Amino acid sequence: MPYTPRRIHGSGPSTADIMIVGSQPGYEEDRSGRVFAGRTGDELDRFLDGDALPSRNDVFLTSLFREYHGKDYTHTVTDLAIDSIDLLSELDRVRPALIVPLGREATRWFLGDVDMDGVQGIPWVLPTA
């Protein structure tokens, strides 16, 4: 029987001021069914310590892509069309004041086809109407 990857959904408070959006789940996320698991999750937990930054329990964590298909897999336009529906739903529900995209795919989903060196660490603010 062929392997079917798990769909990894976001987790965190139903409303949160901060949403961290990764690009895609990895092997550990697929295995555990949790977003930001394994070494990546451990590293994120080091920063989200509840002291200098909010704790992991205070932010909403999610990914642009929802399935791990192997480390060499390149996500398709079809993957993006399917998975961005889930992300848009989470954004609508959580309504974060700050979105932190991690990785090229997540950053470009929010900002367009930008040069990563040119936008790294620079806050982008949506104009208010």
SULMOWO-V952353 format. One record per residue. N is the residue number from 0. SS is DSSP state (A for helix, B for strand, O for the rest). PSI is psi in radians with two decimals (none if undefined). Layout:
n:N ss:SS psi:PSI
n:N ss:SS psi:PSI
This chain:
n:0 ss:O psi:2.24
n:1 ss:O psi:2.63
n:2 ss:O psi:2.36
n:3 ss:O psi:2.08
n:4 ss:O psi:2.64
n:5 ss:O psi:2.57
n:6 ss:O psi:2.15
n:7 ss:O psi:2.08
n:8 ss:O psi:2.81
n:9 ss:O psi:2.83
n:10 ss:B psi:2.66
n:11 ss:O psi:-3.00
n:12 ss:O psi:2.61
n:13 ss:O psi:-0.47
n:14 ss:O psi:2.36
n:15 ss:O psi:2.56
n:16 ss:O psi:-0.50
n:17 ss:B psi:2.33
n:18 ss:B psi:2.20
n:19 ss:B psi:2.18
n:20 ss:B psi:1.92
n:21 ss:B psi:2.96
n:22 ss:O psi:-0.82
n:23 ss:O psi:2.67
n:24 ss:O psi:2.74
n:25 ss:O psi:-2.93
n:26 ss:A psi:-0.81
n:27 ss:A psi:-0.66
n:28 ss:A psi:-0.75
n:29 ss:A psi:-0.73
n:30 ss:A psi:-0.74
n:31 ss:A psi:-0.41
n:32 ss:O psi:0.17
n:33 ss:O psi:2.51
n:34 ss:O psi:2.52
n:35 ss:O psi:1.09
n:36 ss:O psi:3.03
n:37 ss:A psi:-2.59
n:38 ss:A psi:-0.66
n:39 ss:A psi:-0.76
n:40 ss:A psi:-0.69
n:41 ss:A psi:-0.74
n:42 ss:A psi:-0.73
n:43 ss:A psi:-0.73
n:44 ss:A psi:-0.55
n:45 ss:A psi:-0.66
n:46 ss:A psi:-0.71
n:47 ss:O psi:1.23
n:48 ss:B psi:-0.08
n:49 ss:O psi:0.05
n:50 ss:O psi:-1.34
n:51 ss:O psi:-0.60
n:52 ss:O psi:2.86
n:53 ss:O psi:2.83
n:54 ss:B psi:2.83
n:55 ss:A psi:-0.60
n:56 ss:A psi:-0.24
n:57 ss:A psi:-0.11
n:58 ss:O psi:2.72
n:59 ss:B psi:2.22
n:60 ss:B psi:2.33
n:61 ss:B psi:-3.11
n:62 ss:B psi:2.68
n:63 ss:O psi:-0.98
n:64 ss:O psi:2.62
n:65 ss:O psi:-0.14
n:66 ss:O psi:2.49
n:67 ss:O psi:2.11
n:68 ss:O psi:0.28
n:69 ss:O psi:2.71
n:70 ss:O psi:-0.39
n:71 ss:O psi:0.10
n:72 ss:O psi:2.39
n:73 ss:O psi:2.08
n:74 ss:O psi:2.57
n:75 ss:O psi:2.99
n:76 ss:A psi:-0.63
n:77 ss:A psi:-0.76
n:78 ss:A psi:-0.81
n:79 ss:A psi:-0.74
n:80 ss:A psi:-0.72
n:81 ss:A psi:-0.84
n:82 ss:A psi:-0.52
n:83 ss:A psi:-0.38
n:84 ss:A psi:-0.77
n:85 ss:A psi:-0.74
n:86 ss:A psi:-0.77
n:87 ss:A psi:-0.67
n:88 ss:A psi:-0.76
n:89 ss:A psi:-0.74
n:90 ss:A psi:-0.73
n:91 ss:A psi:-0.69
n:92 ss:A psi:-0.80
n:93 ss:A psi:-0.64
n:94 ss:O psi:1.04
n:95 ss:O psi:2.61
n:96 ss:O psi:-0.46
n:97 ss:B psi:2.24
n:98 ss:B psi:2.22
n:99 ss:B psi:1.73
n:100 ss:B psi:2.38
n:101 ss:B psi:2.10
n:102 ss:O psi:2.78
n:103 ss:A psi:-0.83
n:104 ss:A psi:-0.78
n:105 ss:A psi:-0.77
n:106 ss:A psi:-0.80
n:107 ss:A psi:-0.44
n:108 ss:A psi:-0.66
n:109 ss:A psi:-0.69
n:110 ss:A psi:-0.11
n:111 ss:O psi:-2.95
n:112 ss:O psi:1.29
n:113 ss:O psi:2.76
n:114 ss:O psi:2.07
n:115 ss:A psi:-0.65
n:116 ss:A psi:-0.52
n:117 ss:A psi:-0.34
n:118 ss:A psi:-0.13
n:119 ss:O psi:2.17
n:120 ss:O psi:0.05
n:121 ss:O psi:2.15
n:122 ss:O psi:2.43
n:123 ss:O psi:2.27
n:124 ss:O psi:2.28
n:125 ss:O psi:2.42
n:126 ss:O psi:2.52
n:127 ss:O psi:2.54
n:128 ss:O psi:none
